[in-house]
Amino acid sequence: MDILESGMDFESPMMVKVKQTFDATNLDESQIIDSITEQMSKEHIKQLIKPGMKIAIAVGSRGIKHLDVTVKTVVNRLNELGAKPFIVPAMGSHGGATAEGQAEVIDHYGISEETMNVPILSSMETVVLGSVNGIPVHFSKTAIDSDLIIPVCRVKPHTDFKGPIESGIYKMLAIGLGKHKGAATLHRAGFAAFPELIPAIGQYIVEHAPVGFAVATIENSYDDVDSIHIVPGDKISTMEPELLKRARKTLAMININPVDLLIVDQIGKNISGEGMDPNVTGRSPEGISYAGAPDIKRIVVLDLTEETDGNASGLGMADITTRKCFNKINLAPTYANVATAGVFDSAKIPMILDNDKEAIAVGLKAATLLPIEQTRIVRILDTLHLSEFWVSESILPDLENDPNFIITNEKRPFSFDQEGFLTW
């Protein structure tokens, strides 16, 4: 495809691997098990669980580190206390907005009837618990028919709205367990309403459904588990805002500004709800601003993750992509997700180039008129893994005296195979 007057060949800058140092506090698998077991053994939690209780463990679609270990530990502890736990997928419209698709999503995270040794009851059926501000509150019939509900979730900054409560417990109750109907209903109100609406509906559910407690994970900047918190239902309103403050401090950022061209190797729903986190890129279908995000002129996305199963939500925030990425798009889950959320810009298709080389060539041409040796280029695996990435030599002077960066001795220009795909 001859779309550049000068052709697709370009002089590659020298790229250098850099490492960012963040607070590495984390829990390993054994510590996760110990932390959950200890917290669930406290009397105010134990007294919520009675022998024979049918307990719904709500599990979402996010790629939370050690999610399988977390869920299995909760299951084991409930079994020890004589309860009868089962798992309910809680992910709004994700998984193609089908019961089968949602069961498949959590199966990707190692959560199945075989691994958990409990039933997985996946259904899109909801009941209406009532209304908040004239908005009907849809809720999973499977969950409401249980004796106790335990959401297992992650607390983190949301990609499309800002407030004292964002992604976390209330959002899983209001949207995740609202299933497709609930998610679609709430999203019609628009993200501008979410800072007030999500807590209001979440609290309404706590008061009208048997929500016992939540198991909330906070992740550190290395995508490991920073901490796990058992949050009683009657304490969510006060504890979740504090957990969000902690999560904001652990959010990994690029910490380079400005950037002429950002190359993102992969995006996906397991990386961020928006495919690539707007908190990192500063690009959002809602057009809101993000503190700490760099000024990025052009973004190239090279591929989708395997775990996203073709859901390309967020690709619309890129300027350029590859045919390989485009061919992996599954329109059904992508459109179901985007239509439910009401963020149609998220599913727009960027310029499609035949391979990595062409995508980067066009990206460079569109990013700046500066000579290649002055162009500021950053290449990351994805927006979730930012402890090490590649930068052009032109950026190094900014990092030499920054104690949070280590400049390694690994240097190389872009190199491509015969089909035009990056070889490193």
Buried (B, 14 or more C-beta within 10 A) or exposed (E): EEEBEEEBEBEBBBBBBBEBEBEEEBBEBEBBBEBBBEBBEEEEBEEBBEEEBEBBBBBBBBBBBBBBBBBBBBBBBBEEBEBBBBBBBBBBBBBBBBBEBBBBBBBBBBBBBEBBEBEBBBBBEBBEBEEBEEBBBBBBBBBBEBBBBBBBBBBBBBBBBBBEBBBBBBBBBBBBBBBBBBBBBBBEBBBEBBBBBBBBBBBBBBEEBBBBBBBBBBBBBBBBBBBBBBBBBEBBBEBBBEBBEEBBEBBBBBBBBEBBBBBBBBBBBBBBBBBBBBBBBBBBBBEBEBEEBBEBBBBBBBBBBEBBBBBBBBBBBBBBBBBBBBEBBBEBBBBBBBBBBBBEBBBEEBBBBBBBBBBBBBBBBBBBEEEBEEBBBBBBBBBBBBBBBBBBBBBBEBBEEBEEBEBEEEEEEBEBEEEBBBEE
